[in-house]
């Protein structure tokens, strides 16, 4: 059983510092537990009272019964650590601290004390600086959320975890207003102990959950994200994330190309896409996804079978089609029988294609008959009707819409309702009736299409194994050892400090050759004038050597120069950039993209979380803008993509094994014609400074 079971499904709760005044923050949790019928045992701790509202009240934590599941600590910051330790000594399994004044206020040492207590005694802690947790189906409200003064969200199959307490509270309000079911909610706060990844892991193992929704400002143990999302996919659970901090995330300029390109937001976008996360941009979009999953559940098979659209505006039909196409959401043609029914209802000049535009040629009854015809089409499982008071009497159509929504739900379909103008919505009371009948209602048709599209994409995701199965390489000790164990294919290269020796090597290898400066202090050789290409004879090699010495000395006068490398020039194929780096949140990542001196200009790269697998690398290569070149564009021969895939996989696996390596950069990895492999022309290995 998960260590967080006692947090989300407690059989007993202690309220430390409880108040009898329900108007006070410390009085709300007890009032909520009594109001919403929590069936477990409840204990209060406050030396001032023998009981509060009939609930037994104890003078101290040590006086409580032992082995309570959950303690909600309603004390100020300076008292929290002692209370948490007393709870641990009393056998309490989980605790929540709502107090602010820790790391967020500059008191990192005081927060570390909470972490140390949890690690020493094994108690789990939510917070501090959070709003608490609730489980509607159990009436469990270990929170001071002001929304619960109105009502508890209805039980559902969605887990909601937010790092912002205020936004979490606002989402609860929206869940009530929009009739979205909720399994449980946790405001994680500062995450001195339990973080979002722990909560996600618990939810994946909960058979009642089909959607996990996260509001993220920063990730603790984000390197677990990829593994957990794989597990979620295998268990038919989707994860939707609203990620904040796009403008604030970033990384200092790194030594290699990889670090320079690895802006944290780009890494997050690519890794979350790879993981199959539904990434949303706004709270409204998160709620839209929640509504769709609440009404339709986790997508079975290949997702939405078909979206049927009925509107009075051809222009709106075009916009809906565009939104559906973005997500490859099918708008299938209607069956012959459906088309025949529609022809009998619409004027001859109107088409009966999907979307159906009735214009203003039908009254409410005719519009309803068209909707029934589309909803009964065997290829349609969601019907979107676009309403407008310009053509419809909402009150007159309300009973029919409620009936159709209920009928659709019974036969495994869904009636979606939206508006030609978002300001032209149903009145609140009428909307509540339609929601209760099972209708999916959003303010604009494009939001309906996007939300359905997000759900549809989940069904299209590849179902990889829970974690890539890769051989564990032998750990390396030096940079040369790393490249050898990684099996990075390289051209013959000689490193020289004497120009005459370099010329002799080039004569042996054959011209043309490449000349490069070798320096641990110069990562970008081209900018330093430290690369000379296509040197066709000894004279051009000597001239380039002398010129390069001057250029490098001017560019980096204090740089350590190990010598100058000479290698045969490989002319065929296409250049990729391959790099590995350590993201501060997501851990070890791999970057693959179009390489060469213009790698940063084209910015045609993609990041993957590590460890990874050959199928994932192939998918990334196929998704690059340069993919047609690799496949053999415009009559050119196809390149050895499989050799490149295996070389990249070996490099990535070695990087995972060697924690002492901070960054690896191969630019370029030249992919040659099929059968000729892939070869690294320039490599950089950067050790961890520690």
C-alpha positions as CSV (number, residue, x, y, z in Angstrom):
1,X,0.0,0.0,0.0
2,X,1.3,3.5,-0.9
3,X,2.7,5.6,2.0
4,X,0.2,8.3,0.9
5,X,-2.9,6.1,1.4
6,X,-3.2,7.5,4.9
7,X,-3.1,11.0,3.5
8,X,-5.8,10.6,0.9
9,X,-7.9,7.9,2.5
10,X,-7.4,8.3,6.2
11,X,-9.5,6.4,8.7
12,X,-8.5,8.9,11.5
13,X,-7.6,12.6,11.5
14,X,-6.2,14.8,14.2
15,X,-6.6,18.6,14.0
16,X,-3.6,20.1,15.9
17,X,-4.5,23.6,17.0
18,X,-8.2,23.3,16.1
19,X,-10.5,26.2,16.9
20,X,-14.2,26.1,17.8
21,X,-14.8,29.2,15.7
22,X,-15.6,28.1,12.1
23,X,-15.0,31.6,10.9
24,X,-11.3,31.3,11.7
25,X,-8.9,29.5,9.4
26,X,-8.1,26.9,12.2
27,X,-11.8,26.3,12.7
28,X,-12.8,25.5,9.1
29,X,-11.4,22.0,8.8
30,X,-13.4,20.6,11.7
31,X,-16.5,22.4,10.5
32,X,-16.0,20.9,7.0
33,X,-15.4,17.4,8.3
34,X,-18.7,17.5,10.3
35,X,-20.6,19.2,7.5
36,X,-19.6,16.7,4.7
37,X,-20.0,13.6,6.8
38,X,-16.5,12.2,7.2
39,X,-17.0,8.7,8.5
40,X,-13.6,8.2,10.1
41,X,-12.5,9.2,13.6
42,X,-11.7,12.9,14.3
43,X,-9.7,14.2,17.2
44,X,-8.8,17.8,18.1
45,X,-5.7,19.0,19.9
46,X,-6.1,22.2,21.9
47,X,-5.4,22.5,25.7
48,X,-8.2,25.1,26.1
49,X,-11.2,22.8,25.4
50,X,-12.3,19.3,26.5
51,X,-14.2,19.0,23.2
52,X,-15.2,21.0,20.1
53,X,-18.6,20.5,18.7
54,X,-18.8,17.1,20.2
55,X,-15.4,16.0,18.9
56,X,-13.0,15.0,21.7
57,X,-10.2,17.5,22.3
58,X,-6.8,16.5,23.7
59,X,-4.4,18.8,25.6
60,X,-1.3,17.7,23.6
61,X,-0.2,15.5,20.7
62,X,1.3,13.0,23.1
63,X,-2.2,12.5,24.7
64,X,-3.7,11.4,21.4
65,X,-4.4,7.8,20.6
66,X,-1.5,6.2,18.7
67,X,-1.2,5.5,15.0
68,X,-3.5,8.1,13.7
69,X,-3.5,8.2,9.9
70,X,-3.4,12.0,9.3
71,X,-2.6,15.1,11.4
72,X,-3.5,18.5,10.1
73,X,-1.2,21.0,11.8
74,X,-2.9,24.3,12.2
75,X,-0.1,26.0,14.0
76,X,2.2,29.0,13.1
77,X,5.6,28.3,11.5
78,X,7.7,28.4,14.6
79,X,5.7,25.6,16.2
80,X,5.4,23.3,13.2
81,X,8.7,21.4,13.5
82,X,8.1,20.4,17.2
83,X,4.5,19.4,16.4
84,X,5.6,17.3,13.4
85,X,8.2,15.5,15.5
86,X,5.7,14.8,18.3
87,X,3.2,13.4,15.7
88,X,5.9,11.1,14.3
89,X,6.7,9.9,17.8
90,X,3.0,9.2,18.4
91,X,2.9,7.0,15.3
92,X,1.0,9.5,13.0
93,X,1.6,8.3,9.4
94,X,1.0,11.5,7.4
95,X,0.8,15.2,8.3
96,X,-0.2,18.5,6.6
97,X,1.2,21.9,7.5
98,X,-0.6,24.9,6.2
99,X,1.7,27.5,7.8
100,X,3.7,29.9,5.7
101,X,7.1,31.4,6.6
102,X,9.5,28.7,5.5
103,X,11.7,28.5,2.3
104,X,9.3,30.8,0.4
105,X,10.0,33.5,3.0
106,X,13.8,32.9,3.2
107,X,13.7,30.4,6.1
108,X,15.2,27.4,4.2
109,X,16.9,26.1,7.4
110,X,13.6,25.8,9.2
111,X,12.1,23.9,6.2
112,X,15.1,21.6,6.1
113,X,14.4,20.7,9.7
114,X,10.9,19.5,8.6
115,X,12.6,17.4,5.8
116,X,15.0,15.9,8.3
117,X,12.2,14.9,10.7
118,X,10.4,13.1,7.9
119,X,13.5,11.3,6.8
120,X,14.4,10.3,10.4
121,X,11.0,9.1,11.5
122,X,9.3,8.1,8.3
123,X,6.3,10.4,8.6
124,X,5.1,11.9,5.3
125,X,4.4,15.6,5.1
126,X,2.4,17.8,2.7
127,X,3.5,21.4,2.8
128,X,4.3,23.6,4.5
129,X,2.7,26.7,3.0
130,X,-0.2,24.8,1.5
131,X,-4.0,24.8,1.6
132,X,-4.4,21.1,2.4
133,X,-6.2,18.1,0.8
134,X,-9.7,16.8,0.3
135,X,-11.4,13.6,-0.9
136,X,-15.0,14.3,-1.8
137,X,-16.3,10.8,-1.9
138,X,-15.1,10.3,1.7
139,X,-16.2,13.7,2.9
140,X,-12.5,14.2,3.9
141,X,-11.6,17.8,4.1
142,X,-8.2,18.4,5.6
143,X,-8.2,21.9,4.3
144,X,-9.2,25.5,5.0
145,X,-10.3,26.1,1.4
146,X,-12.9,28.8,1.3
147,X,-14.8,27.1,-1.6
148,X,-15.9,24.4,0.8
149,X,-18.1,27.0,2.5
150,X,-20.2,26.8,-0.6
151,X,-20.1,23.1,-1.4
152,X,-17.9,20.1,-1.9
153,X,-17.1,19.1,-5.5
154,X,-19.0,16.0,-6.6
155,X,-16.9,12.8,-6.6
156,X,-15.2,11.8,-9.8
157,X,-12.2,10.2,-11.3
158,X,-9.7,13.0,-11.6
159,X,-6.8,13.7,-9.3
160,X,-5.8,17.3,-9.0
161,X,-2.5,18.4,-7.5
162,X,-1.5,22.1,-7.4
163,X,1.6,23.9,-6.2
164,X,-0.4,27.0,-5.8
165,X,-3.0,27.0,-3.0
166,X,-4.9,30.0,-4.3
167,X,-5.1,28.6,-7.9
168,X,-6.1,25.2,-6.5
169,X,-8.9,26.9,-4.5
170,X,-10.0,28.7,-7.7
171,X,-10.1,25.4,-9.6
172,X,-12.3,23.9,-6.9
173,X,-14.7,26.8,-7.5
174,X,-14.7,26.0,-11.2
175,X,-15.2,22.3,-10.6
176,X,-18.4,23.2,-8.7
177,X,-19.6,25.8,-11.2
178,X,-18.9,23.4,-14.2
179,X,-20.0,20.2,-12.5
180,X,-16.6,18.4,-12.8
181,X,-16.1,15.3,-10.7
182,X,-13.1,15.2,-8.5
183,X,-11.4,12.1,-6.9
184,X,-9.1,14.2,-4.6
185,X,-7.1,17.3,-4.5
186,X,-3.8,18.1,-2.8
187,X,-2.2,21.6,-2.5
188,X,1.5,20.5,-2.3
189,X,2.9,23.9,-1.1
190,X,6.7,24.0,-0.5
191,X,7.1,20.2,-0.8
192,X,9.5,19.8,2.1
193,X,8.8,16.0,1.9
194,X,6.0,14.9,-0.5
195,X,6.3,16.3,-4.0
196,X,4.2,16.2,-7.1
197,X,6.0,13.1,-8.4
198,X,5.0,11.2,-5.2
199,X,1.4,12.2,-5.6
200,X,1.4,11.2,-9.3
201,X,2.9,7.8,-8.5
202,X,0.2,7.2,-5.9
203,X,-2.6,8.2,-8.4
204,X,-1.2,5.9,-11.1
205,X,-1.8,2.9,-8.8
206,X,-5.4,4.1,-7.9
207,X,-7.8,2.2,-10.2
208,X,-10.4,4.9,-9.6
209,X,-8.3,7.6,-11.4
210,X,-8.4,8.2,-15.2
211,X,-7.0,11.7,-15.3
212,X,-4.2,13.3,-13.3
213,X,-4.1,17.1,-13.5
214,X,-1.1,19.2,-12.4
215,X,-0.3,22.8,-11.9
216,X,3.5,23.0,-11.8
217,X,5.8,25.9,-10.9
218,X,8.9,23.8,-10.4
219,X,9.6,20.1,-10.2
220,X,11.3,18.2,-7.4
221,X,12.7,14.8,-8.6
222,X,11.5,15.7,-12.1
223,X,13.9,13.0,-13.5
224,X,11.1,10.5,-12.5
225,X,8.6,12.2,-14.8
226,X,9.3,10.1,-17.9
227,X,9.1,6.8,-16.0
228,X,5.9,7.7,-14.3
229,X,4.2,8.9,-17.4
230,X,5.1,5.6,-19.1
231,X,3.4,3.7,-16.2
232,X,0.4,5.9,-16.5
233,X,0.0,5.1,-20.2
234,X,0.2,1.4,-19.5
235,X,-2.6,1.8,-16.9
236,X,-4.8,3.9,-19.1
237,X,-4.4,7.1,-17.3
238,X,-3.8,10.5,-18.8
239,X,-1.8,13.4,-17.3
240,X,-2.6,17.0,-18.1
241,X,-0.2,19.8,-17.0
242,X,-0.4,23.5,-16.8
243,X,3.2,24.6,-16.5
244,X,3.9,28.1,-15.2
245,X,7.2,30.1,-15.4
246,X,7.8,30.1,-19.2
247,X,9.3,33.5,-19.1
248,X,11.4,32.8,-16.0
249,X,12.9,29.4,-16.8
250,X,16.3,29.5,-18.4
251,X,19.8,28.4,-18.0
252,X,23.2,30.1,-18.0
253,X,25.2,29.8,-21.1
254,X,26.8,26.3,-21.1
255,X,30.1,25.2,-22.4
256,X,28.9,23.2,-25.3
257,X,26.3,23.6,-28.1
258,X,24.0,21.3,-26.1
259,X,23.9,23.5,-23.0
260,X,23.4,26.6,-25.1
261,X,20.4,25.1,-26.9
262,X,19.0,23.5,-23.7
263,X,16.8,26.3,-22.6
264,X,14.7,24.8,-19.8
265,X,11.4,25.6,-21.5
266,X,12.4,23.9,-24.7
267,X,13.6,20.8,-22.7
268,X,10.2,20.8,-20.8
269,X,8.2,21.0,-24.0
270,X,10.0,18.2,-25.8
271,X,10.2,15.8,-22.8
272,X,6.6,16.4,-21.9
273,X,5.5,15.7,-25.5
274,X,7.7,12.6,-25.5
275,X,6.1,11.5,-22.3
276,X,2.6,11.8,-23.7
277,X,1.6,14.6,-21.3
278,X,-1.3,16.8,-22.3
279,X,0.3,20.3,-22.1
280,X,-2.1,23.2,-21.7
281,X,-1.5,26.9,-21.7
282,X,-4.3,28.3,-19.5
283,X,-6.5,27.4,-16.6
284,X,-9.5,27.3,-19.0
285,X,-7.8,24.8,-21.2
286,X,-7.0,22.6,-18.2
287,X,-10.6,22.8,-17.2
288,X,-11.8,22.0,-20.7
289,X,-9.7,18.8,-20.7
290,X,-11.1,17.9,-17.2
291,X,-14.6,18.3,-18.5
292,X,-14.0,16.1,-21.5
293,X,-12.5,13.3,-19.5
294,X,-15.3,13.7,-16.9
295,X,-17.9,13.3,-19.5
296,X,-16.3,10.8,-21.8
297,X,-13.7,9.0,-19.6
298,X,-10.3,7.7,-20.8
299,X,-10.4,7.1,-24.6
300,X,-10.7,3.5,-25.6
301,X,-9.3,2.0,-28.8
302,X,-8.2,4.7,-31.2
303,X,-9.9,7.6,-29.4
304,X,-12.8,9.6,-30.7
305,X,-14.5,7.7,-33.5
306,X,-16.0,10.7,-35.1
307,X,-17.1,14.3,-34.3
308,X,-20.3,15.5,-35.9
309,X,-20.9,19.2,-36.1
310,X,-24.2,21.0,-36.5
311,X,-24.1,24.8,-36.9
312,X,-25.9,27.7,-38.5
313,X,-22.6,29.3,-39.7
314,X,-20.5,27.9,-42.5
315,X,-17.6,30.0,-41.3
316,X,-17.8,28.5,-37.9
317,X,-17.8,25.1,-39.5
318,X,-14.5,25.9,-41.2
319,X,-13.0,27.1,-37.9
320,X,-14.1,23.9,-36.2
321,X,-12.6,21.8,-39.0
322,X,-9.3,23.7,-38.7
323,X,-9.2,23.0,-34.9
324,X,-10.0,19.3,-35.4
325,X,-7.3,19.0,-38.1
326,X,-4.7,20.3,-35.7
327,X,-5.3,17.3,-33.5
328,X,-6.2,14.8,-36.2
329,X,-9.6,14.6,-34.6
330,X,-11.8,12.8,-37.2
331,X,-14.8,14.5,-38.8
332,X,-15.9,11.6,-40.9
333,X,-18.4,11.8,-43.8
334,X,-22.0,10.9,-42.8
335,X,-23.5,7.5,-43.8
336,X,-25.7,7.4,-46.8
337,X,-28.8,7.0,-44.5
338,X,-27.8,10.1,-42.5
339,X,-27.3,12.1,-45.6
340,X,-30.7,11.1,-46.9
341,X,-32.4,12.1,-43.6
342,X,-30.6,15.5,-43.8
343,X,-31.6,16.1,-47.4
344,X,-35.2,15.6,-46.4
345,X,-34.9,18.3,-43.7
346,X,-32.8,20.9,-45.5
347,X,-33.4,23.0,-48.6
348,X,-31.9,21.5,-51.8
349,X,-29.1,24.1,-52.1
350,X,-27.7,23.1,-48.7
351,X,-24.9,20.5,-48.5
352,X,-25.2,17.6,-46.1
353,X,-21.5,17.2,-45.4
354,X,-19.9,17.2,-42.0
355,X,-19.9,19.9,-40.5
356,X,-23.6,20.5,-41.3
357,X,-24.5,24.2,-41.9
358,X,-28.3,24.7,-41.6
359,X,-27.9,28.5,-42.0
360,X,-31.3,30.0,-41.0
361,X,-33.4,27.6,-43.0
362,X,-34.7,25.5,-40.1
363,X,-36.7,26.4,-37.0
364,X,-36.0,24.8,-33.6
365,X,-37.8,21.6,-34.5
366,X,-35.9,21.3,-37.8
367,X,-32.6,21.9,-36.1
368,X,-33.4,19.3,-33.5
369,X,-34.3,16.8,-36.2
370,X,-31.0,17.4,-38.0
371,X,-29.2,16.9,-34.7
372,X,-31.0,13.6,-34.0
373,X,-30.0,12.3,-37.5
374,X,-26.3,13.1,-36.9
375,X,-26.3,11.7,-33.4
376,X,-27.7,8.4,-34.6
377,X,-25.0,8.1,-37.3
378,X,-23.0,5.0,-36.5
379,X,-19.7,6.8,-37.3
380,X,-20.4,9.7,-34.9
381,X,-19.8,9.4,-31.1
382,X,-19.8,13.1,-30.3
383,X,-22.2,15.6,-31.7
384,X,-21.3,19.3,-31.3
385,X,-24.3,21.6,-31.7
386,X,-23.5,25.3,-32.1
387,X,-26.2,27.4,-30.5
388,X,-27.2,31.1,-31.1
389,X,-30.2,33.2,-30.1
390,X,-30.0,34.6,-33.6
391,X,-31.7,31.4,-34.7
392,X,-32.8,29.5,-31.6
393,X,-35.2,29.9,-28.7
394,X,-33.1,28.5,-25.9
395,X,-36.0,28.0,-23.5
396,X,-38.0,26.1,-26.2
397,X,-35.0,23.9,-27.0
398,X,-33.9,23.2,-23.4
399,X,-36.1,20.1,-22.7
400,X,-35.1,18.5,-26.0
401,X,-31.4,19.2,-25.4
402,X,-31.5,17.7,-21.9
403,X,-33.3,14.7,-23.3
404,X,-30.8,14.2,-26.1
405,X,-27.8,14.6,-23.8
406,X,-29.2,11.9,-21.5
407,X,-30.0,9.6,-24.4
408,X,-26.5,10.1,-25.9
409,X,-25.0,9.2,-22.5
410,X,-27.0,6.0,-22.3
411,X,-25.8,4.8,-25.7
412,X,-22.1,5.7,-25.1
413,X,-22.2,8.9,-27.1
414,X,-22.0,12.5,-26.1
415,X,-23.9,15.7,-26.9
416,X,-21.6,18.8,-26.8
417,X,-23.1,22.3,-26.7
418,X,-21.3,25.5,-27.6
419,X,-22.2,28.9,-28.9
420,X,-21.7,31.0,-32.0
421,X,-20.8,33.8,-29.6
422,X,-19.3,33.1,-26.2
423,X,-21.4,35.8,-24.7
424,X,-24.6,34.1,-25.9
425,X,-24.6,31.2,-23.4
426,X,-27.5,29.5,-21.5
427,X,-28.6,31.0,-18.2
428,X,-26.9,29.4,-15.2
429,X,-29.9,27.4,-14.1
430,X,-30.5,26.0,-17.6
431,X,-26.8,25.2,-17.9
432,X,-26.9,23.2,-14.7
433,X,-29.8,21.2,-16.0
434,X,-27.9,20.3,-19.2
435,X,-24.8,19.5,-17.3
436,X,-26.7,17.1,-15.0
437,X,-28.1,15.5,-18.1
438,X,-24.6,14.7,-19.3
439,X,-24.0,17.4,-21.9
440,X,-20.5,18.6,-22.5
441,X,-20.6,22.4,-22.5
442,X,-17.9,24.9,-23.4
443,X,-18.1,28.6,-24.4
444,X,-16.7,28.3,-27.9
445,X,-16.7,25.5,-30.5
446,X,-12.9,25.7,-31.0
447,X,-12.4,24.9,-27.3
448,X,-14.7,21.9,-27.7
449,X,-12.6,20.7,-30.6
450,X,-9.3,21.3,-28.8
451,X,-10.4,19.5,-25.7
452,X,-11.6,16.5,-27.6
453,X,-8.4,16.7,-29.6
454,X,-6.3,16.5,-26.5
455,X,-8.2,13.4,-25.4
456,X,-8.0,11.9,-28.9
457,X,-4.2,12.3,-29.0
458,X,-3.9,10.3,-25.8
459,X,-5.3,7.2,-27.6
460,X,-2.7,7.7,-30.4
461,X,0.3,7.5,-28.1
462,X,2.7,4.6,-28.5
463,X,2.6,2.2,-25.6
464,X,6.3,1.7,-24.9
465,X,7.5,-0.5,-22.0
466,X,7.3,1.0,-18.5
467,X,11.0,1.9,-18.8
468,X,13.4,1.5,-21.7
469,X,15.3,-1.8,-21.4
470,X,18.9,-0.9,-22.0
471,X,22.2,-2.7,-21.2
472,X,24.0,-1.1,-18.3
473,X,27.4,0.0,-19.7
474,X,30.7,-0.3,-17.8
475,X,31.5,3.0,-16.1
476,X,34.3,5.1,-17.6
477,X,37.1,6.9,-15.8
478,X,38.4,9.4,-18.4
479,X,37.0,11.3,-21.4
480,X,38.9,9.0,-23.8
481,X,37.5,6.0,-21.9
482,X,34.0,7.4,-22.1
483,X,34.2,7.8,-25.9
484,X,35.6,4.3,-26.2
485,X,33.0,2.6,-24.1
486,X,30.2,4.6,-25.8
487,X,31.5,3.1,-29.1
488,X,31.4,6.5,-30.8
489,X,32.6,5.9,-34.3
490,X,35.3,8.4,-35.2
491,X,37.6,9.1,-38.2
492,X,41.3,8.5,-37.7
493,X,42.8,11.6,-36.0
494,X,46.2,12.7,-35.0
495,X,46.9,15.4,-32.4
496,X,50.1,17.4,-33.0
497,X,52.1,20.2,-31.6
498,X,54.6,20.1,-34.5
499,X,53.4,21.2,-38.0
500,X,55.8,18.9,-39.7
501,X,54.4,15.9,-37.9
502,X,50.9,17.0,-38.8
503,X,51.9,17.1,-42.5
504,X,53.4,13.6,-42.4
505,X,50.2,12.3,-40.9
506,X,48.1,14.0,-43.5
507,X,50.3,12.6,-46.3
508,X,49.7,9.1,-44.9
509,X,45.9,9.4,-44.5
510,X,45.4,11.2,-47.9
511,X,43.9,14.6,-48.7
512,X,41.7,16.5,-48.3
513,X,42.0,16.8,-44.5
514,X,40.5,18.9,-41.7
515,X,42.6,20.9,-39.2
516,X,41.1,21.8,-35.8
517,X,42.5,23.4,-32.6
518,X,42.3,21.2,-29.6
519,X,41.7,23.1,-26.4
520,X,39.6,22.4,-23.2
521,X,39.0,26.2,-23.1
522,X,37.5,26.6,-26.6
523,X,34.2,24.9,-27.1
524,X,33.1,26.6,-30.3
525,X,36.1,26.2,-32.6
526,X,34.6,27.9,-35.6
527,X,34.1,31.2,-33.8
528,X,37.8,31.1,-32.8
529,X,39.0,30.5,-36.3
530,X,40.0,27.0,-35.0
531,X,38.6,24.9,-37.9
532,X,39.9,24.7,-41.5
533,X,38.1,22.4,-44.0
534,X,39.0,20.7,-47.2
535,X,42.7,21.2,-47.1
536,X,43.8,19.6,-50.4
537,X,47.6,19.4,-50.0
538,X,50.5,20.0,-47.7
539,X,50.9,23.6,-48.6
540,X,47.4,24.5,-47.7
541,X,47.7,22.6,-44.4
542,X,50.9,24.5,-43.5
543,X,49.2,27.9,-44.4
544,X,46.1,27.0,-42.4
545,X,48.2,26.0,-39.4
546,X,50.0,29.3,-39.2
547,X,46.8,31.3,-39.7
548,X,45.0,29.3,-37.1
549,X,47.7,29.9,-34.5
550,X,47.2,33.6,-34.9
551,X,43.4,33.5,-34.9
552,X,43.2,31.3,-31.8
553,X,45.7,33.5,-30.0
554,X,43.6,36.6,-30.8
555,X,40.3,35.0,-29.9
556,X,41.4,33.3,-26.6
557,X,44.9,34.5,-25.6
558,X,44.7,32.6,-22.3
559,X,43.4,29.3,-23.6
560,X,45.3,26.2,-23.0
561,X,46.2,24.6,-26.4
562,X,46.8,20.9,-26.4
563,X,47.7,20.9,-30.0
564,X,46.1,20.8,-33.5
565,X,44.1,17.8,-34.7
566,X,44.3,16.5,-38.3
567,X,41.8,14.1,-39.7
568,X,40.6,13.0,-43.2
569,X,37.7,15.0,-44.4
570,X,34.4,13.1,-44.8
571,X,32.4,14.7,-47.6
572,X,29.3,12.6,-48.0
573,X,26.2,12.4,-45.8
574,X,24.4,14.9,-43.6
575,X,25.5,16.4,-40.3
576,X,23.6,15.9,-37.0
577,X,24.3,17.4,-33.6
578,X,24.0,14.9,-30.7
579,X,24.4,16.0,-27.1
580,X,23.7,15.0,-23.6
581,X,23.3,17.3,-20.6
582,X,21.8,17.5,-17.2
583,X,18.6,19.6,-16.9
584,X,18.2,21.1,-13.4
585,X,14.7,19.8,-13.1
586,X,14.3,16.8,-15.4
587,X,17.8,15.3,-15.0
588,X,19.7,13.7,-17.8
589,X,18.5,14.4,-21.3
590,X,19.5,13.7,-24.8
591,X,19.4,16.2,-27.7
592,X,19.3,15.3,-31.4
593,X,19.0,17.6,-34.3
594,X,20.4,19.2,-37.5
595,X,24.1,19.9,-36.8
596,X,27.2,21.6,-38.2
597,X,28.2,25.2,-37.8
598,X,24.5,26.4,-38.2
599,X,23.1,24.1,-35.5
600,X,22.0,27.1,-33.3
601,X,20.8,29.0,-36.3
602,X,18.4,26.4,-37.6
603,X,17.4,25.2,-34.1
604,X,16.0,22.0,-35.5
605,X,16.6,19.9,-32.4
606,X,14.6,17.8,-30.0
607,X,15.2,16.6,-26.4
608,X,14.4,13.3,-24.9
609,X,14.5,12.2,-21.3
610,X,17.0,9.5,-20.4
611,X,17.1,6.6,-20.4
612,X,15.6,6.3,-23.9
613,X,15.2,3.6,-26.5
614,X,15.9,3.0,-30.2
615,X,12.2,3.4,-31.2
616,X,12.1,6.8,-29.4
617,X,15.2,8.0,-31.1
618,X,13.9,6.9,-34.5
619,X,10.7,8.8,-33.8
620,X,12.6,11.9,-32.9
621,X,14.8,11.7,-36.1
622,X,11.6,11.3,-38.1
623,X,10.1,14.4,-36.5
624,X,12.9,16.8,-37.3
625,X,12.6,19.3,-40.1
626,X,15.7,17.7,-41.7
627,X,14.1,14.3,-41.7
628,X,13.4,14.3,-45.5
629,X,17.1,14.8,-46.1
630,X,17.9,11.7,-44.0
631,X,15.3,9.7,-45.9
632,X,16.7,10.7,-49.3
633,X,15.0,13.9,-50.5
634,X,15.0,15.0,-54.2
635,X,16.5,11.9,-55.6
636,X,19.4,11.7,-53.2
637,X,20.3,8.4,-51.6
638,X,18.8,7.5,-48.2
639,X,21.2,7.8,-45.3
640,X,22.0,5.3,-42.7
641,X,19.4,6.3,-40.1
642,X,19.7,3.0,-38.2
643,X,23.5,3.4,-37.8
644,X,22.9,6.9,-36.4
645,X,20.2,5.6,-34.1
646,X,22.4,2.9,-32.6
647,X,25.3,5.4,-32.2
648,X,23.1,7.9,-30.4
649,X,21.6,5.2,-28.2
650,X,25.1,3.9,-27.1
651,X,26.2,7.5,-26.3
652,X,23.0,8.2,-24.3
653,X,23.3,4.9,-22.4
654,X,27.0,5.6,-21.5
655,X,26.0,9.1,-20.3
656,X,23.4,7.7,-18.0
657,X,26.0,5.3,-16.5
658,X,28.7,8.0,-16.0
659,X,27.5,10.5,-13.4
660,X,30.8,12.3,-13.5
661,X,30.1,13.5,-17.1
662,X,28.1,16.7,-17.1
663,X,27.8,17.3,-20.9
664,X,28.6,15.5,-24.1
665,X,28.6,17.2,-27.5
666,X,29.1,15.5,-30.9
667,X,28.8,18.2,-33.6
668,X,28.7,17.0,-36.2
669,X,27.8,13.3,-36.3
670,X,27.9,12.8,-40.1
671,X,25.3,10.3,-41.2
672,X,26.5,8.6,-44.4
673,X,24.7,6.6,-47.1
674,X,23.0,3.4,-46.2
675,X,25.6,0.8,-45.2
676,X,28.3,3.3,-44.6
677,X,27.3,4.1,-41.0
678,X,27.6,7.3,-39.0
679,X,30.8,8.9,-37.9
680,X,31.7,11.6,-35.3
681,X,33.8,14.4,-36.7
682,X,34.1,16.5,-33.5
683,X,33.4,15.5,-29.9
684,X,33.4,17.3,-26.5
685,X,33.1,15.7,-23.1
686,X,32.7,18.1,-20.1
687,X,33.2,16.6,-16.6
688,X,31.1,17.7,-13.7
689,X,32.8,20.5,-11.8
690,X,32.4,18.5,-8.6
